[in-house]
Amino acid sequence: MTYAEAIEFLHRLRWFGAKLGLENTLRLASRAGNPHHQLRFIHVAGTNGKGSTCAMLESIYRAAGLRVGLFTSPHLVSFRERLQINRELISEAEVVRLVGRMQPWLGGFAADHHPTFFEAVTVMALKYFAEQRCDLVIWETGLGGRLDATNIVAPLASVITNVQYDHQKWLGSTLPQIAMEKAGIIKPGVPVITGAEEPQALAVIQETAIQRRSPLTLVTPAHTQHPPLDALRLPLLGWHQRMNAAVALATVRALAAQLAVREEALRTGLGRVNWPGRLQLVERTTHGGTGFQPVSSPTSGQVSTDRTGWMAVPLRQQILLDAAHNAAGATTLRAALEEHFPGSRPVLLLGIMQDKDWDLMCEILAPLAGRILCVAVSSERSADPAQLREACRRTNPEVKVAVCQTLSEALAQTEAEPFLVIAGSIYLIGEAMERLHLTVNSAADEKALNDWGARR
């Protein structure tokens, strides 16, 4: 089996949808030898900020000298991003080997109860981390928590970053309903750490923790001003990342008796954390917009003020990439733009999935832009860019809004712009990272593995 063939096999599992429930995962894990029984986990759920919080926890514990597995989803470009050890992506050879090992385990399931892509990958990850003898696994939920495939583990701590509106079709239409699904990862007697602020959602988490006699740590914005965060500059932009860092710190301190971490490792881990595609600021040199730079005299070193003494130089363009894939994410992006780029009027390249609240997202982001290009996302679930254009126009009728069928087209049309914001679907951000050469391009269309359709 080649790596491309392994990816194709995983791709075919997508057609089994995303069934909520633990029965298949437990059965599959049993066939794999119950590898999760050999591992220690920190289980992380929440609407937004899960990935960033996981990255922070991983970085802290790695700085403390542990061998740390990291399981996250979805991926930006390569499937291999989902399974990492000490931030090294699983190799193509290991993916091929694990898919080959898994294929016999998938036999014997009834056609209407066949394991899904996510169930299979969850067990693959467990097997990989156990074989690699990880000291700790930072374990992110896929969808919800209570019935998510990741919920077969017994963690050292359960983390709920926040509770906001997303995936209402499967998790419920109200915040208490969504919170109930997230709180499903809380295990009896296991510490719970949350940054949830909405009173209705927080009440559900608190009640669940009481029922299960699980010690609860509530992280508030005030904790972002406590040491070491009060004097630490995070590599990740945005006030919300300081909140994620506060949740990560509270988790580390709740587990101090089991996993001791020195203050130096805390600072080092947070100071080095990396999580691409989330308010990631990059630069590119473009030739579509050429500026001028004064040239020093080769003899006197004096700068000429005469136009003939200037030379044409390519434009250095700033690009902010953010996978603001739901309304809460769009609100966070808007706050970050107002915090870090006050008064700017960037060109916004916007692509959103149809099943998101794209109308509200346009309402949130359009007022900040000086120009908007609505882009089709490379997915069957893409929102129609023409609909995005009309939604943006309703909110900001003064701004010029255009439609682009591809991101390449949008990037070509904006080469002369000094500041771009590319936002929306993680698909769009992944494609942007490839187009901007920020990552190694995948030979296969691995982003398509992120597509799924949940079935109850």
C-alpha positions as CSV (number, residue, x, y, z in Angstrom):
1,M,0.0,0.0,0.0
2,T,1.3,3.5,-0.8
3,Y,0.5,6.6,1.2
4,A,-1.9,7.8,-1.5
5,E,-3.7,4.5,-1.3
6,A,-3.9,4.7,2.4
7,I,-5.4,8.2,2.1
8,E,-7.9,7.0,-0.4
9,F,-9.0,4.2,1.9
10,L,-9.6,6.7,4.7
11,H,-11.4,8.9,2.2
12,R,-13.8,6.1,1.4
13,L,-14.7,5.8,5.1
14,R,-16.2,9.3,4.9
15,W,-19.2,7.8,3.2
16,F,-20.2,6.2,6.5
17,G,-20.9,9.8,7.8
18,A,-20.3,10.8,11.4
19,K,-22.4,8.7,13.7
20,L,-22.6,10.0,17.3
21,G,-22.1,7.3,19.9
22,L,-19.3,5.2,21.5
23,E,-20.3,1.6,20.7
24,N,-18.3,1.4,17.4
25,T,-15.2,3.1,18.8
26,L,-15.2,0.8,21.9
27,R,-15.5,-2.3,19.8
28,L,-12.8,-1.1,17.4
29,A,-10.5,-0.2,20.2
30,S,-11.0,-3.6,21.8
31,R,-9.9,-5.3,18.5
32,A,-6.8,-3.0,18.6
33,G,-6.0,-4.3,22.1
34,N,-7.5,-1.3,24.0
35,P,-4.4,0.9,23.6
36,H,-6.1,3.8,25.5
37,H,-5.7,1.8,28.7
38,Q,-1.9,2.3,28.4
39,L,-2.1,6.1,28.1
40,R,-2.7,9.2,30.1
41,F,-4.9,11.9,28.6
42,I,-6.0,15.5,29.0
43,H,-9.4,15.6,27.2
44,V,-10.3,19.0,25.6
45,A,-13.7,20.0,24.4
46,G,-15.3,23.4,23.6
47,T,-16.8,25.4,20.7
48,N,-13.7,27.5,19.9
49,G,-10.1,27.5,21.1
50,K,-9.8,23.8,21.5
51,G,-6.9,23.5,19.1
52,S,-5.0,26.5,20.5
53,T,-5.4,25.3,24.1
54,C,-4.3,21.8,23.0
55,A,-1.2,23.3,21.4
56,M,-0.4,25.3,24.5
57,L,-0.8,22.2,26.8
58,E,1.4,20.2,24.4
59,S,4.1,22.9,24.3
60,I,4.2,23.2,28.1
61,Y,4.5,19.5,28.8
62,R,7.0,19.0,26.1
63,A,9.1,21.8,27.6
64,A,8.8,19.9,30.9
65,G,10.5,16.9,29.3
66,L,7.5,14.7,28.5
67,R,6.9,12.7,25.3
68,V,3.6,14.3,24.3
69,G,1.1,13.0,21.8
70,L,-1.3,15.5,20.2
71,F,-4.5,14.5,18.5
72,T,-6.5,17.3,16.8
73,S,-8.9,17.9,14.0
74,P,-9.6,19.0,11.4
75,H,-6.3,19.4,9.5
76,L,-5.2,22.4,7.4
77,V,-3.4,20.6,4.6
78,S,-2.2,17.1,5.5
79,F,-4.0,14.3,7.3
80,R,-0.7,13.8,9.2
81,E,-1.3,17.0,11.2
82,R,-3.9,15.1,13.2
83,L,-1.4,12.8,14.9
84,Q,1.8,14.3,16.3
85,I,4.4,13.4,18.9
86,N,6.4,16.3,20.3
87,R,5.0,18.3,17.3
88,E,6.5,15.9,14.8
89,L,3.8,14.8,12.3
90,I,3.2,11.1,12.0
91,S,5.2,9.8,9.0
92,E,3.6,8.7,5.8
93,A,5.1,5.2,6.4
94,E,3.4,5.0,9.8
95,V,0.1,6.1,8.3
96,V,0.4,3.3,5.7
97,R,1.3,0.7,8.4
98,L,-1.6,1.7,10.7
99,V,-4.1,1.7,8.0
100,G,-3.0,-1.7,7.1
101,R,-3.3,-2.9,10.7
102,M,-6.7,-1.3,11.0
103,Q,-8.3,-2.9,7.9
104,P,-8.9,-6.3,9.5
105,W,-10.4,-4.7,12.6
106,L,-13.0,-3.0,10.4
107,G,-14.4,-6.4,9.3
108,G,-17.5,-7.9,10.8
109,F,-19.4,-4.7,11.3
110,A,-22.9,-4.6,9.9
111,A,-23.2,-2.3,6.9
112,D,-25.4,0.2,8.7
113,H,-23.1,0.2,11.7
114,H,-19.7,0.4,9.9
115,P,-17.1,2.6,11.7
116,T,-16.8,6.1,10.4
117,F,-13.7,7.9,9.3
118,F,-13.4,9.7,12.6
119,E,-14.0,6.5,14.7
120,A,-11.3,4.7,12.7
121,V,-8.8,7.5,13.0
122,T,-9.4,7.8,16.7
123,V,-8.4,4.2,17.2
124,M,-5.5,4.6,14.9
125,A,-4.3,7.5,17.0
126,L,-4.7,5.5,20.2
127,K,-2.7,2.6,18.8
128,Y,0.1,4.9,17.5
129,F,0.5,6.9,20.8
130,A,0.6,3.6,22.8
131,E,3.1,2.0,20.5
132,Q,5.3,5.2,20.7
133,R,5.1,5.1,24.5
134,C,3.8,8.7,25.0
135,D,3.9,10.0,28.5
136,L,0.8,12.1,27.9
137,V,-1.7,12.6,25.1
138,I,-3.5,16.0,24.6
139,W,-6.8,14.7,23.2
140,E,-9.2,17.0,21.3
141,T,-12.8,16.1,20.8
142,G,-14.2,16.0,17.3
143,L,-17.9,17.0,17.6
144,G,-19.5,17.8,21.0
145,G,-18.1,15.5,23.6
146,R,-20.7,13.2,25.2
147,L,-21.1,10.9,22.2
148,D,-17.9,11.8,20.5
149,A,-15.6,8.9,19.6
150,T,-12.8,10.4,21.7
151,N,-14.9,10.0,24.9
152,I,-13.9,6.4,25.4
153,V,-10.8,7.5,27.4
154,A,-10.5,8.1,31.2
155,P,-8.5,11.4,31.3
156,L,-6.5,13.0,34.1
157,A,-8.4,16.2,33.4
158,S,-11.4,17.4,31.4
159,V,-11.2,20.8,29.8
160,I,-14.1,22.8,28.3
161,T,-12.7,25.9,26.7
162,N,-16.0,27.7,26.1
163,V,-19.6,27.0,24.9
164,Q,-21.0,29.0,21.9
165,Y,-23.3,28.3,19.0
166,D,-22.0,25.8,16.4
167,H,-23.1,22.5,15.0
168,Q,-26.6,23.1,16.3
169,K,-28.0,20.5,14.0
170,W,-26.3,17.8,16.1
171,L,-25.6,19.3,19.4
172,G,-28.8,21.2,20.1
173,S,-30.2,24.7,19.3
174,T,-29.7,26.2,22.8
175,L,-26.6,26.9,24.8
176,P,-27.7,24.6,27.7
177,Q,-28.2,21.8,25.2
178,I,-24.8,22.4,23.6
179,A,-23.2,22.7,27.1
180,M,-24.7,19.3,28.0
181,E,-22.9,17.7,25.1
182,K,-19.6,19.3,26.0
183,A,-20.0,18.5,29.7
184,G,-20.4,14.8,28.6
185,I,-16.6,14.5,28.8
186,I,-16.6,15.1,32.6
187,K,-15.7,11.9,34.4
188,P,-16.5,11.1,38.1
189,G,-13.9,12.5,40.3
190,V,-11.8,13.9,37.5
191,P,-10.9,17.6,37.6
192,V,-12.7,19.9,35.2
193,I,-11.3,23.2,34.0
194,T,-13.4,25.6,31.9
195,G,-13.3,29.1,30.5
196,A,-17.0,29.1,29.7
197,E,-18.7,32.5,30.5
198,E,-22.3,32.2,29.3
199,P,-24.3,31.8,32.5
200,Q,-26.7,29.2,31.0
201,A,-23.8,27.1,29.7
202,L,-21.7,27.5,32.8
203,A,-24.7,26.4,35.0
204,V,-24.8,23.1,33.1
205,I,-21.1,22.5,33.5
206,Q,-21.3,23.3,37.2
207,E,-24.3,21.0,37.8
208,T,-22.6,18.1,35.9
209,A,-19.4,18.6,37.9
210,I,-21.4,18.5,41.2
211,Q,-23.3,15.4,40.1
212,R,-20.0,13.6,39.3
213,R,-18.1,15.0,42.2
214,S,-15.5,16.4,39.9
215,P,-13.5,19.4,41.2
216,L,-14.2,22.4,39.0
217,T,-11.8,25.3,38.2
218,L,-13.5,28.3,36.6
219,V,-11.1,30.5,34.6
220,T,-12.2,34.1,34.1
221,P,-10.7,37.0,32.2
222,A,-9.1,38.2,35.5
223,H,-6.8,35.1,35.3
224,T,-5.1,36.5,32.2
225,Q,-3.6,39.1,34.4
226,H,-2.1,36.6,36.9
227,P,1.6,35.5,36.7
228,P,3.1,34.5,34.4
229,L,0.6,35.7,31.8
230,D,0.8,39.3,33.2
231,A,4.3,39.6,31.9
232,L,4.4,37.0,29.1
233,R,4.1,37.8,25.4
234,L,2.4,35.0,23.6
235,P,3.4,34.2,20.0
236,L,-0.3,33.8,19.2
237,L,-2.2,37.1,18.5
238,G,-5.5,38.1,20.1
239,W,-6.9,38.5,23.6
240,H,-8.8,35.3,23.3
241,Q,-5.4,33.4,23.1
242,R,-4.6,34.8,26.5
243,M,-7.8,33.3,27.8
244,N,-6.9,30.0,26.2
245,A,-3.5,30.3,27.9
246,A,-5.1,30.9,31.2
247,V,-7.2,27.7,30.7
248,A,-4.1,25.8,29.9
249,L,-2.2,27.1,32.9
250,A,-5.1,26.3,35.2
251,T,-5.1,22.7,33.8
252,V,-1.4,22.3,34.4
253,R,-1.8,23.5,38.0
254,A,-4.8,21.3,38.7
255,L,-2.6,18.3,37.7
256,A,0.6,19.4,39.5
257,A,0.5,16.4,41.9
258,Q,0.5,14.0,39.0
259,L,2.5,15.9,36.4
260,A,4.8,18.4,38.0
261,V,5.9,21.3,35.8
262,R,8.4,24.0,36.8
263,E,7.5,27.6,36.3
264,E,10.4,27.8,33.8
265,A,8.8,25.1,31.6
266,L,5.4,26.9,31.8
267,R,7.0,30.1,30.5
268,T,9.1,28.3,27.9
269,G,6.1,26.3,26.6
270,L,3.8,29.2,26.3
271,G,6.5,31.4,24.8
272,R,7.2,28.9,22.0
273,V,3.7,27.7,21.2
274,N,2.8,27.4,17.5
275,W,-0.6,26.9,16.0
276,P,-0.8,27.8,12.3
277,G,-3.8,29.4,10.6
278,R,-5.2,31.1,13.7
279,L,-4.5,34.8,13.5
280,Q,-1.3,33.9,11.7
281,L,0.4,37.0,10.3
282,V,2.7,36.4,7.3
283,E,4.3,38.5,4.6
284,R,4.7,37.9,0.9
285,T,6.6,39.8,-1.8
286,T,4.3,40.7,-4.7
287,H,5.1,42.2,-8.1
288,G,1.6,43.3,-8.8
289,G,2.1,46.5,-6.8
290,T,5.6,48.0,-7.1
291,G,6.6,50.8,-4.7
292,F,9.8,52.9,-4.6
293,Q,12.6,53.0,-2.2
294,P,15.4,55.6,-2.0
295,V,18.8,54.5,-3.1
296,S,21.9,55.6,-1.3
297,S,24.7,57.2,-3.3
298,P,27.5,54.6,-3.7
299,T,30.1,57.4,-3.0
300,S,28.6,59.6,-0.3
301,G,26.1,57.3,1.2
302,Q,23.6,60.2,1.0
303,V,19.9,59.4,0.1
304,S,18.8,61.1,-3.0
305,T,15.4,62.9,-2.8
306,D,15.3,63.2,-6.6
307,R,12.9,60.6,-8.2
308,T,15.7,59.5,-10.5
309,G,17.6,58.4,-7.4
310,W,14.9,56.0,-6.3
311,M,14.6,52.3,-7.3
312,A,11.5,50.3,-7.8
313,V,11.0,47.5,-5.3
314,P,8.3,44.8,-5.0
315,L,5.6,45.3,-2.4
316,R,5.8,43.6,1.0
317,Q,2.3,42.5,1.6
318,Q,1.0,41.5,5.1
319,I,-1.6,38.7,5.2
320,L,-3.5,37.7,8.3
321,L,-4.9,34.1,8.1
322,D,-7.6,33.1,10.5
323,A,-9.9,30.0,10.5
324,A,-12.8,32.0,11.8
325,H,-15.2,29.3,10.8
326,N,-18.3,30.3,12.9
327,A,-20.0,33.4,14.3
328,A,-18.0,33.3,17.5
329,G,-14.8,32.9,15.6
330,A,-15.7,35.9,13.4
331,T,-16.4,38.0,16.5
332,T,-12.9,37.0,17.9
333,L,-11.3,37.9,14.6
334,R,-13.0,41.3,14.6
335,A,-11.8,42.0,18.2
336,A,-8.3,41.0,17.2
337,L,-8.3,43.3,14.2
338,E,-9.5,46.2,16.4
339,E,-6.8,45.4,19.0
340,H,-3.8,44.8,16.9
341,F,-4.6,46.8,13.7
342,P,-6.7,49.7,14.9
343,G,-7.9,51.9,12.1
344,S,-6.9,49.6,9.3
345,R,-9.2,48.8,6.4
346,P,-7.9,45.5,5.1
347,V,-9.0,43.7,2.0
348,L,-11.0,40.7,3.2
349,L,-11.0,37.4,1.3
350,L,-13.9,35.5,2.8
351,G,-15.0,31.9,2.2
352,I,-17.4,30.1,4.5
353,M,-19.2,26.8,4.6
354,Q,-22.9,26.7,3.8
355,D,-23.8,25.0,7.1
356,K,-22.4,27.9,9.2
357,D,-24.2,31.1,10.1
358,W,-22.6,32.9,7.2
359,D,-25.1,35.7,7.1
360,L,-24.2,36.7,10.7
361,M,-20.5,36.2,10.0
362,C,-20.7,38.6,7.1
363,E,-22.5,41.1,9.3
364,I,-19.7,40.9,11.9
365,L,-16.7,41.2,9.5
366,A,-17.9,43.3,6.5
367,P,-17.8,46.6,8.4
368,L,-14.1,46.4,9.0
369,A,-13.1,45.9,5.4
370,G,-12.0,48.4,2.8
371,R,-12.8,45.9,0.0
372,I,-14.2,42.4,0.0
373,L,-13.7,39.4,-2.2
374,C,-16.1,36.5,-1.6
375,V,-14.5,33.2,-2.5
376,A,-15.8,29.7,-3.2
377,V,-14.3,27.2,-0.8
378,S,-13.0,24.0,-2.4
379,S,-15.7,21.8,-0.9
380,E,-19.2,20.6,-1.8
381,R,-20.3,22.3,1.4
382,S,-19.1,25.8,0.3
383,A,-21.5,28.7,0.7
384,D,-22.3,30.4,-2.6
385,P,-19.9,33.4,-2.8
386,A,-22.7,35.4,-4.5
387,Q,-24.8,35.0,-1.4
388,L,-21.9,36.1,0.7
389,R,-21.5,39.2,-1.5
390,E,-25.1,40.2,-0.9
391,A,-24.8,39.6,2.8
392,C,-21.7,41.8,2.9
393,R,-23.4,44.5,0.9
394,R,-26.4,44.6,3.2
395,T,-24.0,45.3,6.2
396,N,-21.5,47.6,4.4
397,P,-23.2,49.1,1.3
398,E,-20.3,51.5,0.8
399,V,-17.6,48.8,0.3
400,K,-16.7,47.3,-3.0
401,V,-17.6,43.6,-2.9
402,A,-16.7,41.1,-5.7
403,V,-17.0,37.4,-6.2
404,C,-14.1,35.1,-7.0
405,Q,-14.6,31.4,-7.9
406,T,-11.1,30.5,-6.7
407,L,-8.7,31.7,-4.0
408,S,-5.9,31.9,-6.7
409,E,-8.1,34.4,-8.6
410,A,-8.6,36.4,-5.4
411,L,-4.9,36.5,-4.5
412,A,-4.0,37.5,-8.1
413,Q,-6.5,40.4,-7.9
414,T,-5.1,41.7,-4.6
415,E,-1.3,41.7,-5.2
416,A,-1.2,45.5,-5.0
417,E,-2.9,45.6,-1.6
418,P,-0.7,46.1,1.5
419,F,-2.9,44.2,4.0
420,L,-5.1,41.2,3.3
421,V,-7.2,39.2,5.8
422,I,-8.1,35.7,4.6
423,A,-10.8,34.2,6.8
424,G,-13.6,31.7,7.1
425,S,-13.4,28.0,6.5
426,I,-10.3,26.0,7.5
427,Y,-10.4,24.7,4.0
428,L,-9.7,28.2,2.7
429,I,-6.9,28.7,5.2
430,G,-5.3,25.4,4.3
431,E,-5.5,26.3,0.6
432,A,-4.0,29.8,1.3
433,M,-1.1,28.2,3.2
434,E,-0.4,26.1,0.1
435,R,-0.7,29.0,-2.3
436,L,1.6,31.1,-0.1
437,H,4.1,28.3,0.2
438,L,3.7,28.2,4.0
439,T,3.5,24.5,4.1
440,V,4.6,21.5,1.9
441,N,1.9,20.9,-0.6
442,S,0.2,17.5,-0.4
443,A,0.3,15.3,-3.4
444,A,-3.2,14.0,-2.6
445,D,-6.3,16.0,-1.8
446,E,-6.1,15.4,1.9
447,K,-8.2,18.4,2.8
448,A,-11.2,16.5,1.4
449,L,-10.9,14.2,4.4
450,N,-12.3,17.1,6.5
451,D,-15.7,16.7,4.7
452,W,-18.2,14.7,6.6
453,G,-22.0,14.4,7.2
454,A,-23.2,13.4,10.6
455,R,-25.9,10.7,11.1
456,R,-27.7,10.1,14.3
